[in-house]
Amino acid sequence: MINTAVILAAGTGSRLKDITKSRPKGFISIGRKPVIKLSIEKLFDAGIAKIIIGTGFLSDIYEKFAQKYSGIECVKNPVFKDTGSMYTLYNLRRKIDADFLLLESDLVYEKKGLRVLLKDSHKDVILSSGSTFSEDEVYIEVDKDGYLMKMSKKIQELGYVHSELVGISKISLPVFKKMCGFAETVFPNNPKLDYEYAMVGISQEAKFFVRKEDDLIWCEIDNADHLRKARQIIYPKIRGRESNVKYC
């Protein structure tokens, strides 16, 4: 049973301009709560007891926040300005000692996303959805059995589009170690490697099942348009659905 989650939260959120000058993206408020708090409440509700947050930009804000909870630890990526999400994850390798859920810090999502991953029988699973038309999509191509082949923001780099990356995955400890090993070979030439491309890099030796949920309500917050959508459309839809559905 998985009881650990890792949240990647090192980025500067530069595309949000003034909104993130004095706070990380995770502390943007949606429905009167910071995005990170909404996510953590869902994780605790899903049975997650240990949460590791990979921080960087304005890390002290996360540290102060974590002190309010038992079971949350922050680990700063000291070179966050010059590295990508995979290095932030790699930087946690001495703290991660079990299978875990991996999440991005700027997601607004319904708890169904966690539930389907935790119940899926595959050890390593990438949660995906149908089209979101967010204009910042990471597209996924899978093989005939539903396992990851490629991911890219450029449709033309894929044979076809199966679904879109949500930013929530289930990763086993052995596969995480393979991701770290792959990353070590890439970092000298590409320190800004993102974690999803490390997944692609080991996809021939470690199979990631892509779990597509067409009806999943979610969005990421990378720019002002995303934020407006999160506040005005996505979060109200999630509230409406979760107030009427009992999750097991």
N, C-alpha and C positions, 0 to 999 in steps of 0.2 A: 504493500500500500504506500502511495506517495504522500509524504507529509512536508515536503520542502518545495519552496518556490524561489526563483531568482528573478529579480526585476532589474532591467538595464535602464539606468537613469543618469548617465554621465553627460549627455549632450547639452549644448548651449541653447537649443531652440531658436537659432538666429533668424529663421524665417518668420517668426512671430514678432520680431522687432521689439518695440517698446514693452510689449506684454511680458516678455521674459528677461528684461534687463535686470530686474531685482529678484527674480524667482525662477526656479527651474520649471520646465513644462509640467512636471507632476503636481505642481502646486497651483495650477490654473483651476479656478473654481467652476464646477458644473453642479447645478442644483444645490448651491450653498456649501458644497464640500470640495476639497481638492481632489483632483483625479486620482492621485496616489492613494488617498484614503478610501475612495470608492472601491478601488481595486483590492486593497488589503482587506476590507470588510468582506468582499466576495470570497477571497482566498480563505480567510478564517472560517467563513460559513461553509466552505467546501471541505473543511477538515485539515487544511494546511496549518501546521503548527510552527514551522520555521521559515522565515523569510529573509533572504539576503538581498540587499539592494546595492548594486554597483553604481557608485556615485562619481561625480567629477565636478561639473559646474555647480558652484554654490553648494558644495557638499555639506556645509555646516547646517543648512536648513533641513536637510534630510536627517542629519545626526540628531538635531534637536527634536524632530518629529519622532524618530525611532525610540527615543527615551520614554515616550508615553506608553509604549507597548512592551510586553515580554515576548521574546521570540523573534524580534527583528534586529538584524545586524547590518550596519553599513560598512562598505569597504570602498575606499576611494581609488579611482584610477588616477595616478599622479601625472600621467601624460595624456589626459583626456583630450586636450586641445589638438594633439597631433596623431591621435589614433581613432579607430572606429569601434563599433559595438562589439566586435569579436575580441578585441584586446580587453575591453571592460569585462567581458565574460571570462576570458583567459586569466585575468588578474584575480579571479575568485577561485581558481583551481585548488587552492589549499584549504578552502572553506567548504567546498562541495564534496560530500562524501556519500551521496546516495542519489538515486533517480530523482528527477525534479521537474517542475513546471517552469518554463522560461517565458517571461512576459516583457513587453516593452512598456515604458512608464507613461506613455501618452495615449493609452487606449481607454476608450469608453465602450464597455461591452456588457452583454447580459450574462448572467451566471451560467446559462446553458453551455457557453463555450468551455468553461472549466469542467462541467459535469460530463460532457461527451468525451473529453480527453481522458479524464480519470477512469471512465468506464470502458474505454476502448481497450481491446485485448492486445493490441500491438504495443511493444515496449517504447518505440520511438515514433511519435506522431506529430505532424504539422497540421494545425487547424487552418482551414481555408474557407472561403465563402464564394458566392457568386459575385457578379459585377457590382461595384460600389460607385463607379464614376467619380472617384475622388481626385483624379488627375495626379495621383502620386502612388499608383498601384504597383505592387510587386506581383508579377504574373508567374504562375506555376505551370510547368509541363510535367506530366506523369507518364509512367509506362502502362502497359495494358492491365497490370495488376494493381494500379493505383499508387505506386511508389514514386518518390521524387526522382525526376531526371534533371530538370533545369529550373532556375528562377531568374527573372530579369525584369527591369522596369521597361525594357524595350520589347514590344511584342514581336518584332521582326527577328529577334534572336532565338525565338522558340519555334518549335515545329507546329504547335498549336497551344491555345490557352485552355487549361483545365479549370483554373480557379485563381483566386487572389489570396495572397498571404495576409492573415489576420494579425499575426504578431504574438501568438500564444502557441507554445509547443510543449510536448512531453518528451523528455530526453533521459535516456538511461545513462548511468555512470560510465560504463565502458565506451559508449558512443561519444559522450562528452570528452573523454580522454583522447579519442581519435580526432575529434574536432580541434583540440588543443595541439595535438601533434601535427596536424595539417597546418594549423595557423603558424606554428613555429617556422615552418618552411617558407611561408608567404610573407610574414612580417618584415623581413629585411628589405623587400622590394615594395611591399604594400602594407604599411602599418595601419592604414584606414580600412582594412578588411572588415566587412560587416558579417555578422554571425550567420546570416542566411546563405552567404556564398561559401562559408566554411562547410555548411551542410551539403551544399551541392558538391563541394570538393571531395567529400568522402562518400558520396552517394553510391559509388560502385562497390564499396566494401561494407558500408553500413546503410541499411535500408530504412528510409523514413517513409512511413505510410502517410498519405495526404488525406485527411478527413475533411471532406467538403460538407459544409452546412449551408445550404442555399438560403435558409430562412433566418440566419443569424443576424441579430441587430448589433451593429458595432461601428466604430469609426476611430481613426487616429487623429491626433491634433498636431499638424505640422505647420499650419498657416492660419491666417485670420478667417478664411472661408471655412476651413475645417472646424474652427472653434464655433463659428455661428451655427453650422450644421449640428454640431454636438449639443449645443445649448437649446436650439429651437426645434430640432427634429429627433435626433437619435436618443438623447436622454429621456425626453417625454415618452417616446415609444417604449423604451426599456422599462420605465416606471409603470406604464400601463400594462405591459405584458407580465412583469414579475409580480404585480399586485394581484393578478388573476390566475397565476399558475403556481401550483405546489411542486417544488423540485425535490426529488428523492435523493 
